[in-house]
Amino acid sequence: MSVRLVNWVIVVCYFAVTLWIGRRVGRDQAGLDDYLLAGRRIPWWAASLSIVATETSTLTFVGVPGIAYAGDLTFVQVALGYIFGRAMVAVLLVPGYFQGRISTAYEVLAVRFGGKVQTLASVVFMVNRWLADGVRLFATALVLLALMPMPLPLAIALVAGVTLYYTLRGGLRAVIWNDVIQQFIYLGGALVAAVILLWRMPGGWQGALQVLEPEGKLVWLNLDWDFSIPYTFWGGLIGGAVLTAATHGTDQMFVQRLLATGSLRQGRKALIASGFIVFAQMAFFLWIGVLLFAFYTYFPPETAFATGDAVFPRFIAEELPMGLGGLVIAAVFAAAMSTISSSLNSLASTSTIDIYQRFRRGGSTLEDAEAFRVSRWMTALWAVALSLIAFLAQAWGPVLQAGLTITSITFGGVLGIFIVGQTSWRLSQGRAALALAIGILTLIVVHSLGGLAWTWYTVLGATVTICAAGALSVFPARAQES
């Protein structure tokens, strides 16, 4: 039996299990609350693992080893900031999501400022998820093209199609429980690859250190205040903390999991625990990257790597024994599907509640059966939209940095307006929406000019939005302003 056939058998078996879980847990869906929030009965530890599985995705599997292979371990400073950012969100923002019974993060903004701000923040979220998760879908296709050669459209359709099916069948409950399983699968696959990597290394661990230390590959701390360098201690700690505060505090994809736990205490536990798990996971994948550098120093590849993102897939394709490659391929699918399924479900919730309900029905509450039907159609439409973006992502540079840059540009302003919502400033919804737009547009201009590392984007966007809101709140509102 050929290696490729064995790999395909393992991947097909994994797909079958995933689809079975989707059908199994989706049998008792009673309506929109079950479909979008799993009935608000998810245990905190499952929500925490689902958060981790969702945010790491294929970008971690491919991009983090690629960063360490091309550089060193300094990306871990960003992961350190993730822990502090989640603690900030747990204290400042999470309580607001459990006051009343809301279904999306942006309903909080409607209560504080009005429907215009809710709509604008929802649109920003949808554009961000559309672009960033389209990149993630493309990253999965990159791995599949290296491991199991096939046309790019087929690779994209395969992942998107299976993910769409179990998301539609089981809703958020299927997404979260598949995430829990997928978390263990892709970490297990990476661990297998790391063990083989060390086993094949001449001299094992000591042999690797003999290569890595002289090359400076073990450096993890950079105390420079150079704002053009992304991976410094200050950029990582401050930028990483603010970035994760923006994503995990205002991104519906993560807030949705906190709401699914059903209580403030459980939501806080899920969020804080996820920060420590992500830090350990990022450190692990960075070590894989530097070990790959040592391995290919001893065994130079016949053809040079086009980018750092291609290193780990090439190692999996060429160096793993029969069967193990299939396990790691399944792990890549798991990493991708955990994020794509979460993205589809959260996009459906925002499209239905924050956009469709507000404009199609003039803001009146939809009947549960109609909202359930609309949300399922929205899920399918977003699957097509993500697939289209995946075709365009080839020219966007390293996949991890591309995905994080998109998120950093869009969510700085959203975090800023959420922070403004915690103040007592008198701000009409028109001016609040203007402040949010100013923050986002400022970052688009800064990014186009270059010179500032992406780790500072969210900090700048949030700061500009808060300052703009503060300045606008000073001027007396006109009577006609709503």
C-alpha distance (Angstrom), angle and dihedral (degrees) to the residues before:
residue distance angle dihedral
M1 . . .
S2 3.81 . .
V3 3.80 123.3 .
R4 3.80 91.1 -118.5
L5 3.82 92.3 53.2
V6 3.81 91.9 49.5
N7 3.81 90.1 50.3
W8 3.79 91.3 50.5
V9 3.82 92.4 49.7
I10 3.82 91.2 52.9
V11 3.80 93.0 47.3
V12 3.82 92.8 47.3
C13 3.82 90.0 50.5
Y14 3.79 89.3 51.1
F15 3.80 91.1 50.3
A16 3.81 90.3 49.7
V17 3.81 92.0 53.3
T18 3.82 91.0 47.4
L19 3.79 92.5 51.5
W20 3.81 91.4 46.6
I21 3.81 91.0 53.8
G22 3.80 90.3 50.5
R23 3.80 91.8 52.6
R24 3.81 93.6 42.5
V25 3.79 99.9 51.9
G26 3.80 93.9 37.5
R27 3.80 96.4 60.0
D28 3.80 96.1 92.7
Q29 3.80 100.7 44.7
A30 3.79 107.3 144.8
G31 3.81 101.2 -176.3
L32 3.78 147.2 -55.1
D33 3.81 96.6 -34.1
D34 3.80 90.3 54.9
Y35 3.80 93.3 44.8
L36 3.81 97.4 47.4
L37 3.84 103.1 27.0
A38 3.82 105.2 22.4
G39 3.79 90.1 -118.0
R40 3.85 88.9 -64.8
R41 3.83 89.7 -86.7
I42 3.82 103.6 112.8
P43 3.87 116.1 130.3
W44 3.81 113.7 -116.8
W45 3.82 94.3 -118.6
A46 3.81 91.9 54.4
A47 3.80 90.6 48.0
S48 3.82 89.2 49.5
L49 3.81 93.6 51.8
S50 3.79 89.4 45.2
I51 3.82 90.2 53.9
V52 3.81 90.3 51.6
A53 3.80 94.0 45.6
T54 3.80 90.7 48.1
E55 3.79 98.5 49.7
T56 3.80 99.2 42.4
S57 3.81 100.8 48.3
T58 3.80 124.2 144.2
L59 3.81 90.8 -39.4
T60 3.80 88.0 70.8
F61 3.78 93.7 43.2
V62 3.81 92.9 50.6
G63 3.80 107.1 17.7
V64 3.82 104.6 45.2
P65 3.84 95.3 53.8
G66 3.81 86.9 45.0
I67 3.82 91.8 54.7
A68 3.81 92.4 50.0
Y69 3.81 92.5 44.2
A70 3.80 91.0 54.6
G71 3.82 94.9 37.5
D72 3.79 133.2 0.0
L73 3.82 141.4 -84.6
T74 3.82 98.2 -67.3
F75 3.82 93.2 109.3
V76 3.82 85.8 77.6
Q77 3.83 87.2 76.5
V78 3.82 88.3 68.4
A79 3.81 90.2 51.8
L80 3.81 88.8 51.8
G81 3.80 88.4 58.1
Y82 3.81 89.3 54.0
I83 3.82 90.5 68.0
F84 3.82 93.8 53.4
G85 3.80 92.8 43.3
R86 3.80 92.4 56.0
A87 3.78 91.7 49.8
M88 3.83 88.6 54.3
V89 3.79 91.7 50.4
A90 3.82 92.5 47.5
V91 3.80 90.5 55.7
L92 3.82 102.6 36.2
L93 3.80 110.1 28.3
V94 3.81 111.8 18.5
P95 3.85 95.4 69.7
G96 3.81 89.7 61.9
Y97 3.81 91.1 59.7
F98 3.79 92.2 60.4
Q99 3.80 96.9 49.9
G100 3.76 101.6 102.0
R101 3.79 123.5 -18.8
I102 3.78 111.4 -61.9
S103 3.81 129.5 164.6
T104 3.82 102.6 -161.0
A105 3.80 134.5 36.4
Y106 3.79 92.0 -121.2
E107 3.80 95.4 61.2
V108 3.82 85.0 76.4
L109 3.81 88.8 62.7
A110 3.80 91.1 50.4
V111 3.80 90.2 56.6
R112 3.82 92.7 48.1
F113 3.81 102.2 38.0
G114 3.80 110.9 3.6
G115 3.79 141.1 -100.2
K116 3.82 97.0 -59.1
V117 3.79 93.0 64.0
Q118 3.80 91.2 43.9
T119 3.79 90.2 53.1
L120 3.81 95.1 46.2
A121 3.82 93.3 48.5
S122 3.83 89.8 47.5
V123 3.79 91.5 51.6
V124 3.81 90.8 49.3
F125 3.80 89.3 51.1
M126 3.79 92.7 49.3
V127 3.80 93.9 48.1
N128 3.82 90.6 48.3
R129 3.81 94.1 49.0
W130 3.80 91.3 44.0
L131 3.81 93.1 54.1
A132 3.81 100.8 34.1
D133 3.81 95.9 44.3
G134 3.77 91.2 44.2
V135 3.82 85.1 59.8
R136 3.82 89.1 50.0
L137 3.77 90.7 52.2
F138 3.79 89.7 50.8
A139 3.83 90.2 49.6
T140 3.78 89.0 57.9
A141 3.78 90.6 50.7
L142 3.82 88.8 53.3
V143 3.78 90.8 57.7
L144 3.78 93.4 45.7
L145 3.79 92.0 49.8
A146 3.82 89.2 54.4
L147 3.80 96.0 44.7
M148 3.79 105.0 31.3
P149 3.82 110.3 18.0
M150 3.79 112.4 -134.7
P151 3.81 137.5 136.2
L152 3.79 113.9 -71.5
P153 3.84 93.4 -121.6
L154 3.81 90.5 55.4
A155 3.81 92.8 49.6
I156 3.80 91.4 51.2
A157 3.80 93.8 43.9
L158 3.81 92.1 48.8
V159 3.80 95.2 55.5
A160 3.80 95.3 37.9
G161 3.80 93.7 45.9
V162 3.81 97.8 51.3
T163 3.80 91.5 43.0
L164 3.80 92.1 49.5
Y165 3.80 91.7 51.3
Y166 3.80 98.1 55.0
T167 3.81 92.1 39.2
L168 3.80 90.8 55.1
R169 3.79 93.4 44.0
G170 3.79 99.5 45.6
G171 3.80 107.3 19.9
L172 3.80 119.9 -156.4
R173 3.81 92.1 -25.4
A174 3.82 90.7 61.1
V175 3.80 90.4 43.2
I176 3.81 94.2 53.1
W177 3.81 97.5 44.3
N178 3.78 91.1 45.5
D179 3.82 87.3 49.3
V180 3.82 90.4 55.5
I181 3.80 91.2 52.4
Q182 3.79 93.1 41.7
Q183 3.80 91.0 51.9
F184 3.80 90.6 60.5
I185 3.81 92.8 41.6
Y186 3.78 97.1 54.9
L187 3.80 94.3 40.6
G188 3.80 88.2 49.0
G189 3.79 90.6 49.4
A190 3.80 91.7 49.7
L191 3.81 90.9 47.3
V192 3.81 90.8 53.0
A193 3.80 90.1 50.7
A194 3.84 91.3 48.3
V195 3.82 92.4 50.9
I196 3.82 91.5 49.8
L197 3.80 89.1 46.4
L198 3.81 92.6 55.8
W199 3.80 92.4 41.1
R200 3.82 91.2 55.0
M201 3.82 92.5 44.7
P202 3.82 113.9 104.8
G203 3.80 105.0 -115.0
G204 3.80 92.0 6.8
W205 3.79 115.1 -126.6
Q206 3.79 94.3 -6.2
G207 3.77 90.9 50.1
A208 3.78 89.7 53.9
L209 3.82 93.0 49.8
Q210 3.81 91.0 52.1
V211 3.81 88.2 62.1
L212 3.81 100.1 35.8
E213 3.80 102.7 48.3
P214 3.84 97.6 55.8
E215 3.82 90.1 46.4
G216 3.82 93.0 52.7
K217 3.81 91.6 -121.7
L218 3.82 93.2 137.8
V219 3.80 95.5 62.5
W220 3.82 109.5 121.5
L221 3.82 103.5 161.2
N222 3.81 126.7 68.9
L223 3.82 115.9 172.3
D224 3.83 95.9 -176.7
W225 3.82 119.2 130.1
D226 3.82 91.7 -144.6
F227 3.80 106.3 137.3
S228 3.81 92.2 -161.4
I229 3.83 92.5 63.2
P230 3.81 111.5 80.7
Y231 3.80 100.4 -160.6
T232 3.79 107.0 57.8
F233 3.80 127.0 124.5
W234 3.80 92.7 -108.5
G235 3.79 94.8 41.4
G236 3.79 90.3 46.8
L237 3.79 97.7 43.6
I238 3.81 97.8 41.0
G239 3.80 98.6 28.4
G240 3.80 94.1 41.5
A241 3.81 92.0 47.2
V242 3.81 93.6 49.7
L243 3.81 92.4 43.2
T244 3.80 92.7 52.8
A245 3.82 89.9 43.7
A246 3.80 87.4 56.0
T247 3.79 96.3 46.1
H248 3.79 100.8 37.9
G249 3.78 94.5 36.2
T250 3.81 101.0 43.5
D251 3.83 107.7 15.6
Q252 3.80 110.7 100.8
M253 3.81 90.7 -145.9
F254 3.82 90.4 67.8
V255 3.81 100.4 28.2
Q256 3.80 87.0 55.2
R257 3.82 89.9 63.8
L258 3.78 92.2 49.8
L259 3.80 90.3 51.1
A260 3.81 89.5 49.0
T261 3.82 90.5 63.5
G262 3.79 89.2 65.4
S263 3.83 100.3 -138.0
L264 3.79 141.6 61.0
R265 3.81 93.8 -121.7
Q266 3.82 93.6 51.2
G267 3.80 92.1 44.3
R268 3.80 92.4 52.3
K269 3.81 92.2 49.2
A270 3.80 91.1 50.5
L271 3.80 93.0 49.8
I272 3.81 98.9 45.8
A273 3.81 94.2 44.4
S274 3.81 90.3 52.1
G275 3.82 90.7 59.5
F276 3.80 93.5 59.9
I277 3.81 92.5 44.1
V278 3.80 92.0 50.9
F279 3.81 91.9 49.0
A280 3.82 91.7 53.8
Q281 3.79 91.0 45.0
M282 3.81 94.3 50.5
A283 3.82 90.9 49.0
F284 3.82 89.7 51.5
F285 3.81 94.1 51.9
L286 3.81 91.2 46.2
W287 3.81 89.2 55.4
I288 3.79 89.3 51.8
G289 3.80 88.0 54.6
V290 3.81 95.8 53.5
L291 3.81 90.9 43.5
L292 3.80 88.0 54.5
F293 3.80 88.0 54.0
A294 3.80 90.3 54.1
F295 3.81 92.5 45.3
Y296 3.80 94.2 52.3
T297 3.80 90.3 45.4
Y298 3.79 87.2 61.9
F299 3.81 93.8 37.7
P300 3.82 109.0 29.4
P301 3.83 112.4 -155.5
E302 3.79 118.4 -110.6
T303 3.79 90.2 -125.8
A304 3.79 123.1 32.2
F305 3.79 119.7 -110.2
A306 3.79 113.4 -102.4
T307 3.82 91.1 -146.7
G308 3.80 138.1 -7.5
D309 3.82 87.7 -103.2
A310 3.83 89.3 68.6
V311 3.82 96.6 56.5
F312 3.79 102.8 80.5
P313 3.84 94.7 41.3
R314 3.82 89.3 51.4
F315 3.81 91.5 50.8
I316 3.80 91.0 50.2
A317 3.80 92.4 47.8
E318 3.79 97.4 46.4
E319 3.79 108.3 26.6
L320 3.81 109.0 37.1
P321 3.83 119.0 92.4
M322 3.81 121.8 -113.7
G323 3.78 112.1 -68.2
L324 3.78 96.4 16.0
G325 3.78 90.1 76.0
G326 3.79 88.8 57.6
L327 3.80 90.5 51.6
V328 3.79 91.5 53.2
I329 3.81 91.4 45.3
A330 3.80 87.7 54.5
A331 3.81 86.9 49.7
V332 3.81 89.8 54.7
F333 3.78 89.9 51.2
A334 3.80 89.4 48.6
A335 3.80 91.9 52.3
A336 3.79 92.1 49.5
M337 3.77 97.7 42.7
S338 3.80 93.8 49.6
T339 3.80 89.8 61.2
I340 3.79 99.2 36.6
S341 3.81 93.6 49.7
S342 3.80 91.0 48.9
S343 3.78 90.5 47.8
L344 3.81 92.9 50.6
N345 3.80 93.4 49.7
S346 3.81 95.0 46.2
L347 3.81 92.4 44.8
A348 3.78 88.9 51.6
S349 3.81 92.1 51.3
T350 3.80 93.7 49.0
S351 3.82 93.7 43.7
T352 3.79 91.8 49.9
I353 3.81 102.1 40.3
D354 3.81 104.7 27.7
I355 3.82 99.9 33.8
Y356 3.83 114.6 17.1
Q357 3.79 95.8 40.4
R358 3.81 93.0 45.5
F359 3.81 97.8 49.3
R360 3.81 106.3 24.5
R361 3.77 94.8 46.6
G362 3.77 100.6 27.7
G363 3.77 90.9 -110.7
S364 3.83 95.8 -55.5
T365 3.79 116.9 137.9
L366 3.80 115.0 -95.0
E367 3.78 121.5 -126.0
D368 3.79 108.5 -101.4
A369 3.81 95.0 -117.9
E370 3.81 92.7 50.9
A371 3.82 92.9 45.3
F372 3.82 89.7 49.9
R373 3.82 91.1 51.7
V374 3.82 93.5 45.9
S375 3.81 92.7 48.6
R376 3.81 91.1 54.3
W377 3.80 91.2 51.2
M378 3.81 89.4 48.4
T379 3.82 89.5 52.7
A380 3.81 91.1 56.2
L381 3.81 93.8 45.6
W382 3.79 92.0 51.5
A383 3.82 90.8 50.9
V384 3.81 88.5 59.3
A385 3.82 91.7 45.7
L386 3.83 93.2 52.0
S387 3.81 90.6 49.0
L388 3.80 91.2 53.5
I389 3.81 92.2 52.0
A390 3.82 90.3 49.7
F391 3.82 88.8 65.6
L392 3.81 91.1 55.3
A393 3.81 97.7 47.3
Q394 3.80 96.2 81.2
A395 3.81 93.4 91.2
W396 3.83 97.3 46.7
G397 3.82 99.6 91.0
P398 3.84 128.5 -123.3
V399 3.79 107.0 7.5
L400 3.81 99.0 -132.7
Q401 3.80 94.6 49.1
A402 3.82 91.3 43.8
G403 3.79 92.1 53.6
L404 3.81 94.7 45.7
T405 3.81 92.6 45.1
I406 3.82 92.0 54.5
T407 3.80 90.6 50.0
S408 3.81 92.9 46.2
I409 3.81 93.4 52.3
T410 3.79 96.0 49.5
F411 3.79 104.8 36.7
G412 3.81 101.8 48.6
G413 3.78 91.0 77.6
V414 3.81 92.6 44.2
L415 3.81 91.2 53.0
G416 3.81 89.1 48.5
I417 3.80 93.6 55.0
F418 3.82 91.4 46.7
I419 3.82 88.5 53.8
V420 3.81 90.5 48.3
G421 3.78 86.8 53.0
Q422 3.81 88.5 63.7
T423 3.82 91.3 58.8
S424 3.80 129.7 79.7
W425 3.81 93.4 -123.5
R426 3.79 114.0 139.7
L427 3.77 103.0 -123.9
S428 3.80 127.2 158.6
Q429 3.79 118.2 -136.5
G430 3.81 90.8 -110.2
R431 3.79 92.2 55.8
A432 3.80 92.8 42.6
A433 3.81 89.2 53.4
L434 3.82 89.6 48.1
A435 3.82 91.6 52.1
L436 3.81 90.3 51.2
A437 3.80 91.5 49.0
I438 3.82 91.3 49.1
G439 3.80 91.0 54.2
I440 3.81 93.7 50.5
L441 3.81 95.3 43.3
T442 3.80 90.6 49.6
L443 3.79 90.6 57.0
I444 3.79 93.0 47.1
V445 3.82 88.5 55.0
V446 3.83 92.8 45.2
H447 3.80 91.6 49.8
S448 3.81 92.1 49.5
L449 3.82 90.9 51.1
G450 3.82 93.9 47.7
G451 3.80 127.4 -156.4
L452 3.81 98.8 104.7
A453 3.81 120.1 91.1
W454 3.80 115.2 -120.2
T455 3.82 91.4 -120.9
W456 3.82 88.2 72.9
Y457 3.82 96.0 48.2
T458 3.80 97.0 89.5
V459 3.81 91.7 46.1
L460 3.80 90.9 52.0
G461 3.80 94.4 43.9
A462 3.80 93.8 49.9
T463 3.83 91.8 45.5
V464 3.81 93.9 49.6
T465 3.81 91.7 47.8
I466 3.82 93.0 49.8
C467 3.82 92.1 46.9
A468 3.81 91.5 47.3
A469 3.81 91.0 49.5
G470 3.79 90.9 48.1
A471 3.79 92.0 50.8
L472 3.82 92.8 46.7
S473 3.79 92.1 48.7
V474 3.83 90.8 59.5
F475 3.80 93.4 64.7
P476 3.82 115.7 78.5
A477 3.81 113.2 -108.6
R478 3.81 118.3 -114.6
A479 3.76 116.5 -118.4
Q480 3.79 93.1 -116.0
E481 3.78 93.7 50.7
S482 3.79 113.5 105.1
